[in-house]
Structure formats: structure tokens, C-alpha cells
Amino acid sequence: METKVYQTDQLQEAADKLKAGELIAFPTETVYGLGANALLPDAVKKVFAVKGRPSDNPLIVTVANFEMVKDYVDNFHPLTEKIVKTYWPGPLTLIFTIKKDSLPSVVTGGLSTAAFRMPANKKTRDLITLANVPLVGPSANTSGKPSPTTSEHVYHDLQGKIAGIVDDGAAQIGLESTVLDLSDPTSAPVILRPGAITQEELSQTLGVAVALDKHLVGESEAPKAPGMKYKHYAPDTKVLLVKDGDWQKAKEWVKVNHLRAGVLAGPKISEEMRYDTACVFMYSQDTASAAAKGLFAGLRALDDKALALDVILAEVYPETGIGAAYMNRLKKSANQQYFVAKD
């Protein structure tokens, strides 16, 4: 199969492919998604097959407007209207209890709930409008590996496996959307996956304490939302998290053990480590937002087999604001493993 890259004036052709059951990757402000007609079980099954994704992992349903959600949900959380008016379109996914049998079970993972998102990317909303069907939209990559933030990342992973990619440059945020559970109208909202819309921001906007569920889903456990597995977003190269005070000892460890190490960090640490490691992927600034934007691209770059790295050493940030989302992804990419300094 030839994978075609679609430009703005070719959206109708891409929409027709989706309606016919083909797979089309699409851009969002977070990462690139892998689109299939959410109402065609056979098309959705192709997504699992192409990604190598576990079938118990539910898929986000991507919509062009809130009216599309009403086709599948009739019992909304009382805060829904305020949340939608404030954050949609944008990097926030909402989980609702759906009408019985309104969506194929392959989309919901057999759950009574489904996750919905309306992306800020206008090109993708236009694509959904032209197709006139909701799309499933998991990240357009091999399951468990770093998510794609450019069309080139998608092409690298899925060329020859999908019909096409709608190109719209690099994603602005670089991490997947915040997932907010609104499935119980009688309970306060809970964040199941942190993202650019933070716990602090949601709590302030909504006037209620929004909790962050830090439960890590094991291999045999069915997640309620994507990205909740214990290990996820992981390159083939081993990743170790390095705390602020441990970089000098990490440098010595690399030297003593004759390791080819890559560094994933902001300018300060990158300059400090540059001449004592094999290569560096430097974030644009020493901030959590810059780290979040560069994380997946950095993991992909340092995992290039031509570099033949033994380990990737990654900078950590405080788990507040978007730093919580960055650390959520980074910890999973490292399988929760930190560099342990030995005296």
C-alpha cells in the first residue's frame, strides 16, 4: 500500500478514504492521530492491527463539534457545558457514559464509557466534517513507542500500512491531551491522564477540587483511558531519569562503564554533558513546557539505531503544571527507572 501525504486542498479525498474504511493519520495540536471511521468496526480493528495495540485499550473518539457527542451521550455531567465552552476545541479529552450500544465495543474496549475530543487543529475538524463521521484517533505510531509530533514521524512508523497522512507541520504542544473523567455525573471530575490543561487550571476554572488519578495500569488490567499503562511511550534504548543533583555522578558512571550515552535535557544540562556523552538532544529552553514539546521528538532522535546508544539520560522537572504531564510520559518511557548515584 502506498501512503499518500495529503495537503489542505486534498482533504475531500482523505475524507472519502475514511468513509470507505481506510486509515488516515491527522494532525492535532498535541500529537498526530491515526484516524478511522469510529462507526465501522472493521476499520477500527485495522487501527489495532497497524499499531500493534492491545484490544482492551479504549480509543478516543475525535469529533468536529460538541453536537456529534450528543449522538452517543444523553446523561452529561453538570459541569460539561462550562468545560466545553472553556476548553473545546483544545487539548482536553472528556470521558462520558454512553448510550448502550451506540458505539462499537471495539472502540470502547467493552466499557460503558467513551472518551471524546475536539482538537484545536482546524484542518482536522474540517476533515471530520467532510467525512461526516466521528473518528477514532489514537497516536499514529507503533503502540507503546514515543508518540509522533510530525508527519515524518508517522511516515517512519506507518508507511505502507495506512492510506495517507494529512500534513500540517509539527504539533505545537507535543504531549497527548489531558483526559478528564466525567462519566459519573454525581462525582467531581478526575484527571486520568495529565496534559497541557493542568490539574491546577481545571480546579480553578471549575471551582471544584479536580483530582489526578496516579494509578498505573498493569499489563493484565484494562485501562479506562489511553496512556495509563505502567510502561508506555518507550524507545528501544534504555531510558534513565536523572535527578538534578546526580548529573555529575551520571557522567562518571558513563565514563567508567564505557557507555554510549545520549542526553535529553534543556540547554544548561546539555552544555554540561555535551563533551562527555555520545550525543545530546537539547530542549529549546530550561522549562517544563519546552521539555514537554521536545520529549517525544527527542526520544525518537536518540533511539536512532545508527547512534547505537546504550542508554538515554533524561532530565526531570517538578511535577506541577505541565511538568506533571511531562513527567507522566517520561516516567513511563523509562519504565519508572531513575539513575541511582552510588558513592
C-alpha positions in Angstrom: 0.0 0.0 0.0 1.2 3.5 -0.9 0.9 6.0 1.9 -0.1 9.4 0.5 0.7 12.7 2.1 -2.4 15.0 1.8 -2.3 18.8 1.7 -5.0 21.3 2.6 -6.7 21.2 -0.9 -6.9 17.3 -0.8 -9.0 16.9 2.4 -12.1 15.7 0.5 -10.0 12.8 -1.0 -8.8 11.9 2.5 -12.3 12.1 3.9 -13.6 9.8 1.3 -10.9 7.3 2.2 -12.1 7.4 5.9 -15.7 6.9 4.9 -14.7 3.9 2.9 -12.9 2.3 5.9 -9.3 3.3 5.2 -6.9 4.7 7.8 -5.7 8.3 7.6 -3.4 10.0 10.1 -4.3 13.5 11.0 -2.6 16.5 12.8 -3.6 17.9 16.2 -2.1 20.5 18.5 -0.9 17.6 20.8 0.4 14.7 18.6 -0.6 13.2 15.3 -3.6 10.8 15.5 -4.4 7.7 13.5 -7.9 8.1 12.1 -10.5 5.5 11.2 -14.3 5.7 10.9 -15.4 5.1 14.5 -18.7 3.6 13.3 -17.1 0.8 11.2 -15.8 -2.0 13.5 -13.6 -3.5 10.7 -11.9 -0.1 10.1 -11.3 0.3 13.8 -9.8 -3.2 14.0 -7.3 -2.1 11.4 -6.1 0.5 13.8 -5.3 -2.1 16.5 -3.6 -4.3 13.9 -1.4 -1.5 12.4 -0.4 -0.1 15.8 0.0 -3.5 17.5 -2.2 -2.0 20.2 -3.9 -4.2 22.9 -7.6 -4.6 22.1 -8.6 -3.8 25.8 -7.2 -0.2 25.4 -10.1 2.1 24.6 -9.8 4.6 21.7 -10.5 8.3 21.8 -13.4 9.4 19.6 -12.4 12.6 17.7 -15.3 15.0 16.8 -15.6 18.2 14.8 -18.1 19.8 17.3 -20.0 19.0 20.5 -23.2 18.2 18.7 -21.6 15.0 17.4 -21.1 13.9 21.1 -24.8 14.2 21.7 -25.4 11.3 19.3 -23.8 8.9 21.8 -24.3 10.5 25.2 -27.5 11.7 26.9 -26.6 11.9 30.6 -23.9 14.7 30.9 -22.0 15.7 34.0 -23.4 19.1 35.3 -20.0 20.8 34.6 -19.9 19.6 31.0 -21.3 22.9 29.4 -18.7 25.0 31.3 -15.9 22.7 30.4 -16.8 22.5 26.7 -17.2 26.3 26.4 -13.9 26.9 28.1 -11.7 24.2 26.6 -13.1 23.0 23.3 -11.7 22.9 20.8 -8.4 22.1 22.6 -6.2 19.5 24.2 -8.8 18.1 26.6 -10.4 14.7 26.2 -13.7 14.1 28.1 -15.0 10.6 29.2 -18.7 10.1 29.4 -21.0 7.2 30.0 -22.5 6.5 26.6 -25.9 5.2 25.4 -26.0 1.5 25.3 -24.6 0.0 22.0 -24.2 3.5 20.5 -20.5 2.9 19.6 -18.9 -0.4 18.6 -17.4 -2.3 21.6 -14.0 -2.3 19.7 -13.9 1.5 20.2 -14.8 1.4 23.9 -12.8 -1.6 24.9 -16.0 -3.2 26.1 -16.6 -0.4 28.6 -19.8 1.6 29.2 -17.9 4.8 28.7 -16.1 6.5 25.8 -13.6 9.3 25.5 -14.3 12.3 23.2 -12.0 15.0 21.9 -12.4 18.1 19.7 -8.9 19.1 18.5 -7.9 22.7 18.0 -6.4 21.9 14.6 -8.9 23.3 12.0 -7.6 21.1 9.2 -8.6 18.0 11.2 -12.0 19.4 12.2 -12.6 20.1 8.5 -11.6 16.6 7.7 -14.1 15.1 10.2 -16.8 17.5 8.9 -16.2 16.3 5.3 -16.2 12.7 6.3 -19.4 13.3 8.4 -18.4 10.6 10.9 -16.5 10.6 14.2 -13.0 9.2 14.0 -11.1 7.1 16.5 -7.8 8.9 17.0 -5.0 7.2 18.9 -1.5 8.4 18.4 -0.3 7.5 14.9 2.7 5.3 15.9 3.6 1.8 16.9 1.9 1.1 20.2 4.0 1.7 23.3 6.6 3.8 21.4 7.1 7.6 21.6 4.1 9.4 20.0 4.5 11.2 16.7 4.7 15.0 16.7 5.4 15.4 12.9 4.1 13.8 9.8 7.6 12.5 9.2 7.4 10.5 12.5 4.1 9.0 11.3 5.6 8.1 7.9 8.6 6.5 9.6 6.3 4.2 11.7 3.4 3.5 9.4 4.5 4.0 5.8 2.9 1.3 3.6 0.4 0.4 6.4 -2.1 3.2 6.1 -3.7 5.0 3.2 -2.5 8.5 4.0 -1.3 11.3 6.3 -2.8 14.8 6.4 0.3 17.0 6.9 0.1 20.3 9.0 3.6 20.7 10.3 4.8 20.0 13.9 2.4 19.7 16.8 2.5 22.8 19.0 2.2 21.1 22.4 3.9 17.7 21.9 2.1 15.7 24.5 -1.2 14.0 24.3 -4.3 15.7 25.6 -5.4 15.8 29.3 -8.1 13.1 29.9 -10.9 14.2 32.3 -13.3 11.6 33.6 -16.9 12.9 33.6 -18.6 9.5 33.5 -20.2 9.9 36.9 -22.5 13.0 37.0 -22.6 12.8 40.8 -18.9 12.9 41.4 -16.1 15.5 40.9 -14.1 15.3 37.7 -10.9 13.2 37.8 -7.9 13.5 35.6 -6.9 10.1 34.3 -4.0 11.4 32.1 -2.3 14.8 32.7 -1.7 17.1 29.7 -1.3 20.7 28.8 -4.6 21.6 30.6 -3.4 21.2 34.1 -5.0 20.0 37.3 -4.4 23.4 38.9 -6.1 25.2 35.9 -9.1 22.9 35.9 -9.7 23.2 39.6 -9.6 27.0 39.4 -11.8 27.2 36.4 -14.4 24.8 37.6 -14.4 25.9 41.3 -14.0 22.3 42.5 -11.1 20.2 43.5 -10.1 18.1 40.4 -8.2 15.1 41.5 -5.3 13.4 39.5 -5.5 9.7 39.4 -1.9 8.4 39.6 -2.9 4.7 39.4 -0.6 2.9 37.0 -2.4 0.2 35.0 -0.7 -3.2 34.9 -0.2 -5.4 31.8 -3.3 -7.6 32.6 -5.5 -4.7 33.7 -8.0 -2.9 31.3 -7.4 0.9 31.3 -10.3 3.4 31.3 -8.3 5.8 29.1 -5.3 5.6 26.8 -1.8 6.1 28.1 -2.4 4.6 31.6 -0.2 1.6 31.2 2.8 1.3 33.6 5.3 1.3 30.6 4.4 3.3 27.6 6.0 5.8 25.1 9.2 3.8 25.4 12.0 3.8 22.8 14.1 0.6 22.3 17.1 2.2 24.0 17.0 2.1 27.8 16.0 5.4 29.4 17.0 6.5 32.9 15.7 9.6 34.7 18.4 11.8 36.3 17.6 14.0 39.3 19.1 17.5 39.4 22.0 16.7 41.8 23.0 13.5 40.1 24.3 14.6 36.7 28.0 14.7 37.6 27.8 11.1 39.0 25.9 10.0 35.9 28.7 11.5 33.8 31.3 9.5 35.8 29.2 6.3 35.6 29.0 6.6 31.8 32.8 7.1 31.6 33.7 4.2 34.0 31.4 1.8 32.2 32.4 2.9 28.7 28.8 3.5 27.7 27.5 5.4 24.7 25.0 7.7 26.4 22.6 10.2 24.9 21.3 13.1 26.9 17.7 14.5 26.7 17.7 17.9 28.6 17.5 21.6 28.5 20.4 23.9 27.5 22.0 24.1 30.9 22.4 20.3 31.4 23.0 19.7 27.7 26.1 22.0 27.7 27.3 20.4 30.9 27.1 16.9 29.5 27.9 17.6 25.8 31.6 16.7 25.8 31.3 13.6 28.0 28.5 11.7 26.2 27.9 10.4 22.7 25.2 12.9 21.7 22.6 15.4 23.1 19.1 16.3 22.2 18.6 19.8 23.7 15.2 21.3 24.5 14.8 24.8 23.3 14.6 26.2 26.9 15.1 25.1 30.5 11.4 24.9 31.1 8.8 22.2 31.6 6.8 23.4 28.6 9.8 23.2 26.3 10.6 19.8 27.6 7.1 18.6 27.0 7.2 19.9 23.4 10.5 18.2 22.7 10.2 15.0 24.7 8.8 12.6 22.0 11.0 14.1 19.2 14.0 13.7 21.5 13.3 10.1 22.4 12.8 9.3 18.7 16.0 11.0 17.7 18.2 9.4 20.4 16.7 6.0 19.6 18.1 6.1 16.1 19.8 2.7 15.6 22.7 4.5 13.8 23.7 6.1 17.1 24.0 2.7 18.8 23.4 4.2 22.3 23.4 2.1 25.4 21.3 4.5 27.5 19.4 7.8 27.3 19.8 10.0 30.3 16.7 12.3 30.7 16.2 15.5 32.7 13.4 15.6 35.3 11.2 18.6 36.2 8.9 19.3 39.1 5.5 17.6 38.8 3.4 20.8 38.8 1.6 22.4 35.9 2.6 20.9 32.6 5.6 19.3 34.4 3.1 16.7 35.7 2.3 15.7 32.1 5.9 15.7 31.1 6.9 13.5 34.0 3.9 11.2 33.4 5.2 10.4 29.9 8.9 10.4 30.8 8.5 8.0 33.8 6.5 5.6 31.6 9.1 5.8 28.8 11.8 4.8 31.4 9.6 2.2 33.0 9.8 4.3 36.2 13.6 3.8 36.4 15.9 6.5 37.8 19.7 6.7 37.6 20.9 5.7 41.1 24.0 7.5 42.2 26.4 5.3 44.1 29.0 6.8 46.4 
